[in-house]
Amino acid sequence: MDDMSFAQPCTSTRRDYRWEWHPDTDRFTLHDRRGLLVLEAPLQPAVLLDRGASAPGPVLRATLDQSDEDGADVLTVEYEDVNGGDLLTVRVRLADDGVWFDAPRYRSDRQAEVVSVLAFAEWADGVPVPGVQSDSIVHPGASESSALGPVIPAQLRLDVTTWLGRGSNDCDDIVAAQWGLPVHYVAGFSIEGSMCERGALTRGLSASWCLGLTAVPAGDLLLRHRRGRTSPWLRTHSDLWHQATTGDGDLEVGASWVLTVADTYDDAVRDYYRALRDRGIVRPRERSARQLATLARSQFNTWGAQCAAGTALDRFDQAALESIYDDVRASGMCPGVFVIDDKWEGEYGLLEHDPERFPDFEGFLDRVRADGLEVGLWAAFLRCDDPASHGLSPEHMLCDADGVPVRRGNHDHSYFLFDVSQEPVRQRLAARARAFVARYRPSVVKFDFGYELPALVNAAPADRSWGGEVLLVRALELVIGAMREVDPDIVVMYYNLSPLLTDHVDLHSADDMYLNADEYHAEANRRLFFSSILGELGVPSYGSGGYDWLEMGDIWLDTAVFGPVGSLGAFHGDPRDSAPTGIDIAHYNGLAALTRPTPTFTVRPLTPAYLGGSTGARSSSWARYEGDALTALVSRPDRLDGSGVARRQHVVRTAARIAVLSRTDAPLDTTSALGLVALDPDPVELLRPDARRVVAVAHAADGSRTELPVERTAEGFRFSPVAVGGSGSPIEWTEVLLD
């Protein structure tokens, strides 16, 4: 162990970055392999207590060791006189796979309550402010609307607070969000000099960084934006709950993180996921054959049709449900899973259908299964209309600091929230979850409620150590664990991007895009840009679409490389008075038939747009890899913007919007069978000069087949997909056989 001189900086050069920390300023910088500055920030967090003045402390001691485990450099920094007399220790491991920050440790002889911890904090006029300095922040899930997109230039100088954690809709000082949460990471990049200089966005564009959680903290995890800088902010509110009290030895404060660096921010996020996977912090789940089949099945969800017809919530009944299902069947749409959304239940909490509104609910489920579909059910497991129905009392619900149960609600319906930290609640809720699965036998559960969990300023569980982000994880463990006792193959769908929930969540959902009218397809593309990275951990993405049919084909086309297609469209009018055509339905069925069954994959954007506020984090074309094999491709002729680096593919040449998927385990460049769906009638050239012969057969919705003329070219084979077959029926997909 070497004691460092205060004038001596700590430097470490690793595979993807160069780190430098200066003890005199307590600031660190991160440079990429080309020497460009990626970010800089103070190292010391701000620990805010409920009493006394808050203030940073000077460096007391700094040591640099080398780890025996992986050869990482380990920097330990102790700060004295923090908040007027306390000791704070920060430990950083500088490894090839990232910069690992342990949760800081706080020691004080005085008793005080930790209200919040602002990571990487600067101080202005005696007040801690965000300190991470990077020219752009990338924050998926920052807002439910694209009005606050994921790519946020620092020069906007926003003064807002957003969720990195589970989200909550009960805080007026935080931007409302649902999809993507908990995300548990933030990313960014920098630009050398002025972004308007020659080469600024090519030679001057730095590598990207991603800062992600390595463990779920017992607090509300936020991202604070101010003065063009950002910092993760963990609000514990121990002043209300007394769960983080100083004065009794070392106290862990804040959160633990890993900081990864890669050429682009999607790859930096990918490296974050892989770092957790490779170190055993998260593990992709093993899937049974039945679960794999369910994960690949297309879906139809009733919610959009409920809303369009005015039969949502307590107006939802047997007649409305039967009507929606009849519409789906009459349209020719062939989903693999029919998902019944809110509110099939009678009383929230019982997980039982309302017998008055749905007198033959179970008979309807039998009908769906008899038609060859699987059943999916929506559920918000923590909602409770009446504690007495469970033999519980109001004290078993989540309560505020005065012991009064909090209530949440939608429209005119309010309800309590189960406190899953209490054993009677755990026993009752687990029993209800088991009974729910045993009785209704859903193959898919659309899990909902994370954004309803109150922020710690408003309520906390009885076991205070379960507060904040931990409460969501404990609830998932309880409910999903109970359901899997009855059916280990049940598929759980949720909308989080966090890798720390992969033990519980099987399928990512791009819902809900209700604040994205007129741009459902653009928002879906952006959400899939980020959720596709979950494929590294065995979690595919489901793309349900928006609340009209206008651009639904493009949403389904994007989804083809990520997971199953879906729909929540209405068949008798929607907010745009649109309706599906027979060709729309055929495209849905065709893409559903071609879905790849493998849940673990890597998707690469072929025409990525990285920088724009409106176009950033999107791509018009995608390539899917399973291992090193290119197994699926979505191609469009146009880019979404003029920036970014296009990755080339050598499989197909066409001006059509098209999805091409291997029908075997072999990659597209050697497979003997592939399928394609083209949204446009342009000719398609397969770049397969190795093949001796190609047969192209168009499969129509009525079951008829049409063989298409194929001509040999210098680089492969060319044919023209058709929208309608010889029988006049719309074409669902085109089968291509090669030998």
N, C-alpha and C positions, 0 to 999 in steps of 0.2 A: 504494500500500500504506500502510495506516495502522496504526501501533503503538498498541495500546489501553492505556489506563490500567487497572491491576489493579482499580480500583474500578468500572470501567465495564462493565456487562453487554453481551453481544452479543445483539441481538434481530433477528429476521427474520420478517416476516409473509408467508406464501405463500398459495397458493390454498386449501389445506385445513387449515392449522395455523399456529400462532405458536410460534416457538422462542425460548427465552431461556437464555443460558449466563452464569453468574456466575464470574468468574475467582477471586474470593476463596474460594469454596467448591468450585469446579470441578464444579458440578452444573448440569445442564440440565433445563429443563421443556418440556413439549410441551402446548399447549392447542389445543382444537378451535375451529371457527369461532364457536361460541357462547360461547367463553371458558372452557369447562370443562377442568379438568386431565385430560389423558389419561395421562401417565406422567411420572416424573422419575427421574433417575439421575445418578451421577457420570460424567464423560466419560473419565477416565483408566483404562485397563485395568491389571490387575496382571500383570506379567511375572515368572514364577517361574523362578529359575535353580537349578542344581544345587549352587551354592556361595555362601556369604555370606548375609547377611540380606536378605530381601525387604522392600521398603518403597516407598511412593509418593513422588513428587517434587513440589516446588512448581512453579507456572507460572513459566517463565522469560520467555516472550515469547508474545504472541498477536497475530495479524494478521487483518484482515478485508478481503477483496478481492471484486470482482465478476467473475464468469466472462464471457468474451466469447462463449462458446458458447451458453448458454441463459439468461443473466441471473441465474444462481444466485449467492447469496452464498457465499463460500468462507472458512471459518474454519480457520486453522492455529494449533495450540497446541503449544508446545514445553515439555517438563517437564525440569528439571535435577535432578541428584542422585538419580535413580531407582535404587533398589537400592544406594544408597550412593555414587553417582558417575557414573551413566550418563545419557544423553540419550534422551528418547522424544518422537516427533513424531506428533501425531494431526491428520488433515485431514478436515474435514467440509464437504460441499457441500449447501447449503440451496436446493433447487429446488422448482418447483411439483409435480413428480411424486414428491417424497419427500426425505428426509434421507439423503444418501449418505455412508457412512463408509468411507474408504480403509483398507486394512490398516495398522496402526501400524508405524512404523519405529523401530528401536532401534539406538543407536550406543554402543559401549563400547570402551575401550582394553584391557579385560581379557578374557581368554578364559574363557568359561563356556558351559554348555549350557542351552538353553531347555527346561524341563520342561513348562510349560503356560502358557496365557494366559487369564485370566479377564476377560472384557469387562465394562465398566461396573462396576468393582469398588469396594466399600467396604472399610474395614479395621476389624477388631475385635480388640483385644489383640494387635496385630502380625500378624494373619493376614487375608488377603484373603477377603472373603465376597461373595455376590451383592448387586447394588445396584439393579437395575431395580425400581422401585416402581410397582405398578399393582394395582388392587383384585382383578382376576381375570386369570389367565393362560389362554390358549387354546392347547393343545398336542395336535393330532391325532398319533396314533402314539406317545403317551407310554407306553402299555402295550398288550400283546396282549389284555388283558381290559378290559372296561368298568369293572372295579373301580377303576381310575384313569382316569376319563373325561377328555375334552379340556378341559373347563371347570373350572379349579382355582382356588377362592377363595384369596386371599392369607392370609386369616385362619386357614386350616388350619395354617399354619406348618409345612409339610412339610419334612423334611430328607431329600431323595432326589436322585438323579441320573438323568436320562433321556437318551435318544438323540435328537439332531436329525439325526445323520448316518445312515450305512448300517445301524447296529445291529450288535451282536455278542453271541453267547450265551456268551462265555467270561469275563465280568467279574461277579463276585458283588456289586460295589458299584453296579451300574447296573440299572435296571428292565428286565425282559425284554420285548422288543417285536420285531415283524416287519412287520406291515402298516403302510403309510404311509411306511416308511423307505426311503431317506433323505427326510425332510420338508424340511429346510433352512430352516425358518422357525418362528417362534413369534409369537403374537398376544396381544391382551389389551384390557382396557377398565377404566375407573374409574367410581366413583360419588361424586357430590358429597355430603359429609356422611354421615350414617348411612343405611344401605340400608333402614332401617325407617321413615324419615321420609316424610311425605306427598309424593308426586311423585318420590321418590328414583329409581325405576326408569323414569320417563318423562322429566320435565324435568331430573332430576339425573344421568341416565345419559349418560356422555361418549361421544364418538365412539370408535372402536376403532383400534388400531394393529397393524401387522404388521412384524416385523423379519426380513428374509430375506437369505440369502446372494446375493452377486453373482458369486462365483467359488468353485470347490471348493478347500478348503484341504488342505494335506498334514499332516493331524492328525485325531484322533478328535474329532468335533464333538458335544458334549454340552450339556445344559441343567442347570445346578445350581440347586436349590431349597433355600432355607434362610431362616429367620426371616421368612417371608412375602414374600421377595424372590427374584428369579431373575437369572441371568446366563448367557449362552452361555460355554461353557468348552471351549477347544481344547487337547487333551492331545497334545503332540508327542513327549514322552519322548526328547528328544535326549540325556539322560543315558545312555540305552542305545544309541542309534544314531548320535549325533554328526552329525546332519544340519542342526541349527539352532544353530550355534556363534557366539557373539559375539566381538568383538575384531578384526574385519577389515572395517571400514567399516559402512555401514548394513545392517541385517538386517530384512527384513520379518517381523513377528510377528503372530499372530492372523489374523483373517479380515476380509474386506470385506463390508459390509452396506448395505442400503437399508431405511429406515423409512418406511412409508406410513401414511396416516391416511384413514379413511372412516367413514361413519355406522355400519356394522356390521362385525364381524370377517370375515365372508365376503367383503364388498366390499373390506376392507383387504388380504386375501390376493389377491383379484382384481386390485387395483391394483398389488400387488407383481409378479404375473405380467405384467401389461400394461406396467409400467415396464421390465422386462427385455426384453420383446418390442419395445416402441417404440424402445428404444435399441440394438437389434440384438444384445443379449447372448444372447438365445435367439431361435430362429426356428421357427415351425411348419413341419413337413416337408410337401413337396408329395407328394400321394398319387396313385398310378396308379388307373385304373378297377378293376383286379383287386384291389388292396389295399383300396380303398374297399368293394368287395363283401365281402371277407373280414372287414373290421372290423365290418360290419353283421350278420354271420351269428351266430345263436345257437350255444351250445356245450353239450356234455355232457362232463364230466370224470369219469374213472374212480375218482378217489381215495376218495371217500366210500363207494362200493360195495366197493372193495378193503378198506377198514378194517372195514366192517360184516361182511364175509364172512370176515375173518381171512386175506385173501390179499394183504396189503400187503408191501412190501419184497421179500425173497428168496422169499416164498411166492407171489408173483405169477407166473402162468404162462399158457401158451396157453389152457388150458381155462378159467381164471378170466376172461381177457380176452374170449374168445368168449362166455362166459356173460353177462357184463355187456353186451356189444353186443347179444346176442340179446334181453336184457331190455328194452333201450332200444327196439329195433325192435318188439317185441311190445306194448309199452305204448302205442304210437301216437305217442310223442314224436318230433318231427322236427327234431333239431338240424342246424345247418348245418356244424358242426365237431365231430368226435369226438376228444377230447383224451385221450391215454394218459399217465398220470402215472407217477411213480416206482414200481416199478423195472423198467422194460422192458429196461434196459441189463444187460449182463453185468458187465463190469469198469468201474467208474467211471473216466472219463478217455478211454476208447476211443470213446465215443459210438456203440457198436454193440450190437445186441440180443443177449441171451443165447441161443445156439442150442440149448442143452439145455432151457431152460424154455420157449422160444418157437421150436419147430422150423419153424413156417410163419409167422413174423412178417410178412415182406414180402407173402406171399400174403394175409394178413389185411388189410393196408393196401390192397392192390388191391381186395379185397372192399368195404371201406368206400368207396373212391372210386367203384367201380362202382354202389354204392347212391346215389350223388349227394352224398355228404358229403365235406368236406375233412378232412384229417388234422392233428391237433395233437399235439405231443410235448413232454413235460416234460423239462428237462435242467438239471443243476447243473454247469456247464461247468468249474468250477475244481476239482472233486473228482478225486482220482487215487488209485486203489488201489495201483498198482505203477509207480513211475517207470521201471523197467527195460523195461516194455512199450512205452515211448516212446523208448527209447535215452537216457534221462535218468538222473540219479543223485539221491539224496536231497538233495543240495545245490541242486538245481533246484526244490525245494519251498520254501514259506514256512517260515522257521526262526526260532527264538528267539535271544536275545542270545548264547547259547553256541554257536550254529550247529547246534542240534539241530532237525530238522524237527518241526513241530507236527502233531498229528493231531486230527481232529474225527470225530464219528460220530453215528449214530442207532441206538438199540437196541444190538445186538451187532456192528454193522458199523462199523469205523473206517477212515479214509482220510486221505491227505495233501491238501494244497492247492497247486496250481500257482503258482509265482512268475512272473507274467506280465511282470515287469520284465526278465527274462533272455531274451536273443535266442533261444537254442535252444528255450526253452519257447514263446516267441511263434510261432516257425516251426511247431513241432509242433502246438500247439493250434489255430492258424489252419488248418493242413492238415486236422486232424480235423474242425473245424467245417465246412469246405467239403465234405469227404467225407460228413459226416452229412447235409447238405442235398441233395447230389447223389444219395445212395443212397435216402433215405427220403422225400424231397420233402414235408416238412411245410409246410402253409400257415401254421400258427401254432406258435410256440415259447413255451411257458410257462417263462420264465427264472426260475431260483432260485439262491440261494447268498449274497446280500448279507449276511445276518445271520450267516453262518458265517465271514466274513473276520475274523481275529483282531484284537483291539485291539492298539495299539502297545506296550502294556505286556507283551504276550505274544509278538509276532512282528512282523517287518517284511520287506518285499521287499529284494532285494539293492541295487536302486537306491532309496536312502532317500528321494529326492524324490518317489517314487510312494507313499509311506506314507499311512496314514489314509484319508480320503475319496477321495483321488486314485486309490487302487488300484482301487476299484469302477469309476470312470469309465474308467480305462485298460483294465480287463478287458472292459467293455462295448464300447469302441471296437474292441478286438481281435476278440472273438468275433462280435459282430453285424456288424462290417465284413466279416469273412470269409464269413459266411453270405450277406450281401447281394451279394457278388461272384458267387455262384452263382444266387441268386434275389433280385433287388432288391425284389420285392414281398412277401417274407416278413413276417409280422406278429409282433412281439415283445411279449409281455405281461409286465408286472411290477407290483409293488404300491407303488411309490414315489409320493410327492406332490411331489417336488422339480421345479421347472420347468427345472432345469439338466440334466436327463437326457432332454429331449424329442427330441434328435437320435437317440436310441437306442431309446426305448420308444414303441410305437405304441398300446398299449391298456392301461388301468389295470385291475388286478384287485383286487376287494374281499376276496380270500382272505387269511389263513385264519382262520376264526372258531371254531376248535375250543375256545377257552376261553369261549365265549359261549352255552352251552347255555341253553335256555328264553328266549333273547332274540336269536336270530339275526336276526329281522326288525328289531328295534330297533337292533342294532349295524350291520346293513347300511345302514339308513336314515342313520345317523350317518356312516358311512364315505363313502357317496355324497354326503352334504352337502358334504364337503371335496373328494372326487375330482371332483365335477362341475365344479369351477372349472378343472380341466385342459382342459375343453372350449374355454377361451379360447385354448389353444395347440394345438388340433387333436388332443387325446387323449381319446377317449371312455372310458367306464367299463363294464366287464363285471361283472355281478352274478350270482355263481354260487349263492348261497344257503348255508344251513347244512347240518348233518348229519342233519336230519330233514325231514319234509314238512309239519309242522304249520302253519307260517306262510309257506310258500314263495310262495304267491300274492301276499302283500304285498311280498315282496322283488322279485319279478318286476314287479309294478306300479310300484314306485319306479324300477326300472331302465329302464323304458320310455322315459323322457325323456333318459337318460344314454348309452345304448348297448345292446349286445346282451344278452339274457337268457341265463342258463346254469343248469346244475344239476350237482351231484355226489351226488345222492341215490341210495340203494340201493332195489332193488325187492323184496327178500326180507327185510325187517326192518332196522331201524336202531337207534340208541341209544334212541329213544322207541317202538320197535315200531310206527312209523307207515308208511303206504303211500300212494301217490298215488291219487286217484280219477280217473275218466275226465274229469271236469270240470277237475281240476287240470291234466292233460296238455293239455286243450283250451285253457286259458288260456295255457299256455306257448307252444303253437303259434301262437295268435292274436297274442300280443305279439311273437313272433319275426317274424311276417309283416309287422308294422307298423313295425319298427325304421327310424328315419330314417337315410339313408345319409351324411349330412353330418357329418364329424368335428369341425368347428369350430362352436361354439355357446355360448350363455350360458343357464344355468339359474338361475331365480330361485325361491327358496322362497316360496310364497304364504302359508303359515301357520308362520313360523319360530319355533322356541323357542331362545332364545339363552343364557339365564342358568343353567338348572338343571344340577345335577351329573348327574342321571339322564336328563333330557329335553333338555338343552342340545345345540345343534348338530344339531337334527333338524327335520323339517318333514313335515306330513301331506300337503301338496299342493305341486305344482311346476308351473312354466311354463317351456317351452323356447323360446328365441328364436334364430333364425338371421338375423344382422343385426338389423333392427328387426322382423322378422316372427315372430309367435307361431305356432309350427308344431306344438307338442305340449303336452299338458296332462295332469297326473295330479291327480285331485281326490278327496278324502275328506271326508265330512261333519263329522268331528270334528277338533279340534285336539289336539296332544300336551300342551299345557299352557295356562294362561290368560294367558301373557305374550307379548310380542312384538307386532309390527305386521303385521297381515294385509294382503297385497297382493291386490287384487281382480282377478278376471278376468270377462269379459263374453261368454263363449263357450257355457257349458253350465250348466244348473241341474239338480241331482239329489241325492238322498240316497244314491246308490250310490258305492262305491269304483270309480273308473273311470279308464281311460286313453283319451285322444282324440288322434289324430295325423292331420295333414294327409297326404293321399296324393299331393299335388302339391307344386310349389315355392311355391305361394301360401300365405299365412297362413290360420289357421283361420277368420278372419272373412270371407274372400273365396273360399276354395278351393271347387272344384266337386266334390271327393271327399275323404272322410275315412274313417278306420276307428276303431273303438272296441272295447275289451274291458271289460266290466263284471263285477266280482266279485259283485255283488248284483243282485237282480231289480227294483230300483226303477225307476220311469219316468225317462226322460231328456228334458229340454227343450233343444233347440238354439236358442240366441238368435241366429237368423239371419233377421230380418224382411225382409231384402233378397231372399231366395230366393223364387221363384215356386212351386216344387214340390220336395218331398223324397221320395226313395225309400230305404227302409231294408231291407237284405237280410242275413239271418243266415247265415253260412257254417259248416256243420257238419263234424265230423271225417271223416265218410264221403263228403264231397264234395257232399252235397245242399245246397240253398239254400231258405230260407224267407223270403218277403217279409213284413215286419211292418206292421201297421196304423199309419198316421201321421195325426195330427190337427193342424190349424192352431191356433195360440194367438196371443194378442195380441203376443207378442214373438218368435215363431218357430214351431217345430214340436215336437211331443211324440210319443214312441213308447216302448214298453217292451221292452228287450232280454230275450231268453229264454235259459235255460241249456241247454235241449235242443230240437232241431229237430223238425219234423214226422215225421221218420223215426226218432226216438228217439235220435239221435246227439248228443253234446255239441256245443254251439256254440263255435267257436274265436274268431270275431270278427264284428263287424257292420259291413257296408259301408254308407256313407251317401252318396248322390249328390244333388247340389243343382243346380238351374238356375233 
